[in-house]
Amino acid sequence: MWEIDLKAQIFTFLLSLLLGGAFCLVYDLFQIFYSGKNKLLNAVADISYFIIIAFVNFCFLLVASNGEMRLYLVFGEIMGFFICKKTVSRVFSFL
């Protein structure tokens, strides 16, 4: 019979929160280096950010949930992104 390991799910949810925060910090770094410059450079930076984040997200889901798409992990990443955006990212906006 299949068991639901609550501790493992909580741990992976917390990891997804941290990963979402890391995605936000990487996005802020991309904004610092590429904002206000050439439009083509901004487009290349956005596309490269998307590719990097998609690859890291795929690897995380592959390791954390054996490749199964879990909604609570995606929700945790989104929550972590927005929590970081509302708190830690304000420091980057002053730089």
Biotite code that builds the C-alpha atoms (Angstrom):
import biotite.structure as struc

atoms = struc.array([
    struc.Atom([0.000, 0.000, 0.000], chain_id="A", res_id=1, res_name="MET", atom_name="CA", element="C"),
    struc.Atom([1.195, 3.507, -0.724], chain_id="A", res_id=2, res_name="TRP", atom_name="CA", element="C"),
    struc.Atom([1.996, 5.728, 2.194], chain_id="A", res_id=3, res_name="GLU", atom_name="CA", element="C"),
    struc.Atom([1.895, 9.473, 2.386], chain_id="A", res_id=4, res_name="ILE", atom_name="CA", element="C"),
    struc.Atom([5.016, 10.695, 4.123], chain_id="A", res_id=5, res_name="ASP", atom_name="CA", element="C"),
    struc.Atom([3.941, 14.020, 5.588], chain_id="A", res_id=6, res_name="LEU", atom_name="CA", element="C"),
    struc.Atom([7.424, 14.962, 6.825], chain_id="A", res_id=7, res_name="LYS", atom_name="CA", element="C"),
    struc.Atom([8.907, 14.502, 3.369], chain_id="A", res_id=8, res_name="ALA", atom_name="CA", element="C"),
    struc.Atom([6.152, 16.568, 1.776], chain_id="A", res_id=9, res_name="GLN", atom_name="CA", element="C"),
    struc.Atom([6.592, 19.398, 4.277], chain_id="A", res_id=10, res_name="ILE", atom_name="CA", element="C"),
    struc.Atom([10.345, 19.330, 3.709], chain_id="A", res_id=11, res_name="PHE", atom_name="CA", element="C"),
    struc.Atom([9.967, 19.474, -0.075], chain_id="A", res_id=12, res_name="THR", atom_name="CA", element="C"),
    struc.Atom([7.415, 22.284, 0.289], chain_id="A", res_id=13, res_name="PHE", atom_name="CA", element="C"),
    struc.Atom([9.917, 24.287, 2.351], chain_id="A", res_id=14, res_name="LEU", atom_name="CA", element="C"),
    struc.Atom([12.569, 23.575, -0.278], chain_id="A", res_id=15, res_name="LEU", atom_name="CA", element="C"),
    struc.Atom([10.197, 24.860, -2.945], chain_id="A", res_id=16, res_name="SER", atom_name="CA", element="C"),
    struc.Atom([9.713, 28.073, -0.926], chain_id="A", res_id=17, res_name="LEU", atom_name="CA", element="C"),
    struc.Atom([13.498, 28.524, -0.809], chain_id="A", res_id=18, res_name="LEU", atom_name="CA", element="C"),
    struc.Atom([13.789, 27.765, -4.507], chain_id="A", res_id=19, res_name="LEU", atom_name="CA", element="C"),
    struc.Atom([11.129, 30.363, -5.304], chain_id="A", res_id=20, res_name="GLY", atom_name="CA", element="C"),
    struc.Atom([13.067, 32.897, -3.245], chain_id="A", res_id=21, res_name="GLY", atom_name="CA", element="C"),
    struc.Atom([16.240, 31.999, -5.115], chain_id="A", res_id=22, res_name="ALA", atom_name="CA", element="C"),
    struc.Atom([14.400, 32.465, -8.424], chain_id="A", res_id=23, res_name="PHE", atom_name="CA", element="C"),
    struc.Atom([13.385, 35.942, -7.248], chain_id="A", res_id=24, res_name="CYS", atom_name="CA", element="C"),
    struc.Atom([16.936, 36.882, -6.291], chain_id="A", res_id=25, res_name="LEU", atom_name="CA", element="C"),
    struc.Atom([18.268, 35.695, -9.644], chain_id="A", res_id=26, res_name="VAL", atom_name="CA", element="C"),
    struc.Atom([15.546, 37.744, -11.357], chain_id="A", res_id=27, res_name="TYR", atom_name="CA", element="C"),
    struc.Atom([16.594, 40.804, -9.341], chain_id="A", res_id=28, res_name="ASP", atom_name="CA", element="C"),
    struc.Atom([20.207, 40.297, -10.381], chain_id="A", res_id=29, res_name="LEU", atom_name="CA", element="C"),
    struc.Atom([19.149, 40.080, -14.017], chain_id="A", res_id=30, res_name="PHE", atom_name="CA", element="C"),
    struc.Atom([17.168, 43.317, -13.591], chain_id="A", res_id=31, res_name="GLN", atom_name="CA", element="C"),
    struc.Atom([20.116, 45.123, -12.025], chain_id="A", res_id=32, res_name="ILE", atom_name="CA", element="C"),
    struc.Atom([22.504, 44.212, -14.819], chain_id="A", res_id=33, res_name="PHE", atom_name="CA", element="C"),
    struc.Atom([20.187, 44.510, -17.816], chain_id="A", res_id=34, res_name="TYR", atom_name="CA", element="C"),
    struc.Atom([17.572, 47.143, -16.969], chain_id="A", res_id=35, res_name="SER", atom_name="CA", element="C"),
    struc.Atom([17.442, 50.302, -19.023], chain_id="A", res_id=36, res_name="GLY", atom_name="CA", element="C"),
    struc.Atom([19.896, 49.178, -21.647], chain_id="A", res_id=37, res_name="LYS", atom_name="CA", element="C"),
    struc.Atom([19.375, 47.816, -25.113], chain_id="A", res_id=38, res_name="ASN", atom_name="CA", element="C"),
    struc.Atom([15.960, 46.200, -25.787], chain_id="A", res_id=39, res_name="LYS", atom_name="CA", element="C"),
    struc.Atom([17.599, 43.293, -27.556], chain_id="A", res_id=40, res_name="LEU", atom_name="CA", element="C"),
    struc.Atom([19.840, 42.701, -24.548], chain_id="A", res_id=41, res_name="LEU", atom_name="CA", element="C"),
    struc.Atom([16.781, 42.769, -22.272], chain_id="A", res_id=42, res_name="ASN", atom_name="CA", element="C"),
    struc.Atom([15.018, 40.209, -24.466], chain_id="A", res_id=43, res_name="ALA", atom_name="CA", element="C"),
    struc.Atom([18.065, 37.917, -24.469], chain_id="A", res_id=44, res_name="VAL", atom_name="CA", element="C"),
    struc.Atom([18.352, 38.263, -20.677], chain_id="A", res_id=45, res_name="ALA", atom_name="CA", element="C"),
    struc.Atom([14.661, 37.430, -20.198], chain_id="A", res_id=46, res_name="ASP", atom_name="CA", element="C"),
    struc.Atom([14.870, 34.388, -22.443], chain_id="A", res_id=47, res_name="ILE", atom_name="CA", element="C"),
    struc.Atom([18.050, 33.162, -20.774], chain_id="A", res_id=48, res_name="SER", atom_name="CA", element="C"),
    struc.Atom([16.431, 33.672, -17.335], chain_id="A", res_id=49, res_name="TYR", atom_name="CA", element="C"),
    struc.Atom([13.427, 31.631, -18.449], chain_id="A", res_id=50, res_name="PHE", atom_name="CA", element="C"),
    struc.Atom([15.621, 28.811, -19.780], chain_id="A", res_id=51, res_name="ILE", atom_name="CA", element="C"),
    struc.Atom([17.742, 28.683, -16.620], chain_id="A", res_id=52, res_name="ILE", atom_name="CA", element="C"),
    struc.Atom([14.709, 28.715, -14.318], chain_id="A", res_id=53, res_name="ILE", atom_name="CA", element="C"),
    struc.Atom([12.880, 26.091, -16.383], chain_id="A", res_id=54, res_name="ALA", atom_name="CA", element="C"),
    struc.Atom([15.897, 23.756, -16.255], chain_id="A", res_id=55, res_name="PHE", atom_name="CA", element="C"),
    struc.Atom([16.422, 24.226, -12.505], chain_id="A", res_id=56, res_name="VAL", atom_name="CA", element="C"),
    struc.Atom([12.705, 23.778, -11.860], chain_id="A", res_id=57, res_name="ASN", atom_name="CA", element="C"),
    struc.Atom([12.639, 20.596, -13.941], chain_id="A", res_id=58, res_name="PHE", atom_name="CA", element="C"),
    struc.Atom([15.629, 19.179, -12.049], chain_id="A", res_id=59, res_name="CYS", atom_name="CA", element="C"),
    struc.Atom([14.048, 20.088, -8.712], chain_id="A", res_id=60, res_name="PHE", atom_name="CA", element="C"),
    struc.Atom([10.756, 18.405, -9.580], chain_id="A", res_id=61, res_name="LEU", atom_name="CA", element="C"),
    struc.Atom([12.616, 15.383, -10.898], chain_id="A", res_id=62, res_name="LEU", atom_name="CA", element="C"),
    struc.Atom([14.551, 14.943, -7.654], chain_id="A", res_id=63, res_name="VAL", atom_name="CA", element="C"),
    struc.Atom([11.919, 16.078, -5.143], chain_id="A", res_id=64, res_name="ALA", atom_name="CA", element="C"),
    struc.Atom([8.910, 14.170, -6.448], chain_id="A", res_id=65, res_name="SER", atom_name="CA", element="C"),
    struc.Atom([10.347, 11.584, -8.840], chain_id="A", res_id=66, res_name="ASN", atom_name="CA", element="C"),
    struc.Atom([9.295, 13.634, -11.835], chain_id="A", res_id=67, res_name="GLY", atom_name="CA", element="C"),
    struc.Atom([5.660, 13.934, -10.808], chain_id="A", res_id=68, res_name="GLU", atom_name="CA", element="C"),
    struc.Atom([4.072, 17.347, -11.075], chain_id="A", res_id=69, res_name="MET", atom_name="CA", element="C"),
    struc.Atom([2.922, 18.302, -7.590], chain_id="A", res_id=70, res_name="ARG", atom_name="CA", element="C"),
    struc.Atom([0.753, 21.381, -7.312], chain_id="A", res_id=71, res_name="LEU", atom_name="CA", element="C"),
    struc.Atom([1.921, 22.191, -3.784], chain_id="A", res_id=72, res_name="TYR", atom_name="CA", element="C"),
    struc.Atom([5.533, 22.409, -5.010], chain_id="A", res_id=73, res_name="LEU", atom_name="CA", element="C"),
    struc.Atom([4.622, 24.845, -7.785], chain_id="A", res_id=74, res_name="VAL", atom_name="CA", element="C"),
    struc.Atom([2.498, 26.816, -5.320], chain_id="A", res_id=75, res_name="PHE", atom_name="CA", element="C"),
    struc.Atom([5.456, 26.888, -2.897], chain_id="A", res_id=76, res_name="GLY", atom_name="CA", element="C"),
    struc.Atom([7.775, 28.221, -5.584], chain_id="A", res_id=77, res_name="GLU", atom_name="CA", element="C"),
    struc.Atom([5.303, 30.961, -6.508], chain_id="A", res_id=78, res_name="ILE", atom_name="CA", element="C"),
    struc.Atom([4.757, 31.837, -2.852], chain_id="A", res_id=79, res_name="MET", atom_name="CA", element="C"),
    struc.Atom([8.493, 31.924, -2.198], chain_id="A", res_id=80, res_name="GLY", atom_name="CA", element="C"),
    struc.Atom([8.997, 34.184, -5.208], chain_id="A", res_id=81, res_name="PHE", atom_name="CA", element="C"),
    struc.Atom([6.390, 36.701, -4.086], chain_id="A", res_id=82, res_name="PHE", atom_name="CA", element="C"),
    struc.Atom([7.419, 36.628, -0.418], chain_id="A", res_id=83, res_name="ILE", atom_name="CA", element="C"),
    struc.Atom([10.985, 37.372, -1.473], chain_id="A", res_id=84, res_name="CYS", atom_name="CA", element="C"),
    struc.Atom([9.772, 40.047, -3.891], chain_id="A", res_id=85, res_name="LYS", atom_name="CA", element="C"),
    struc.Atom([7.869, 41.847, -1.126], chain_id="A", res_id=86, res_name="LYS", atom_name="CA", element="C"),
    struc.Atom([10.648, 41.591, 1.487], chain_id="A", res_id=87, res_name="THR", atom_name="CA", element="C"),
    struc.Atom([14.215, 40.932, 0.366], chain_id="A", res_id=88, res_name="VAL", atom_name="CA", element="C"),
    struc.Atom([13.907, 42.447, -3.116], chain_id="A", res_id=89, res_name="SER", atom_name="CA", element="C"),
    struc.Atom([13.278, 45.888, -1.676], chain_id="A", res_id=90, res_name="ARG", atom_name="CA", element="C"),
    struc.Atom([16.954, 45.959, -0.692], chain_id="A", res_id=91, res_name="VAL", atom_name="CA", element="C"),
    struc.Atom([17.960, 45.380, -4.324], chain_id="A", res_id=92, res_name="PHE", atom_name="CA", element="C"),
    struc.Atom([15.687, 48.180, -5.531], chain_id="A", res_id=93, res_name="SER", atom_name="CA", element="C"),
    struc.Atom([17.733, 50.708, -3.550], chain_id="A", res_id=94, res_name="PHE", atom_name="CA", element="C"),
    struc.Atom([21.035, 49.642, -5.149], chain_id="A", res_id=95, res_name="LEU", atom_name="CA", element="C"),
])
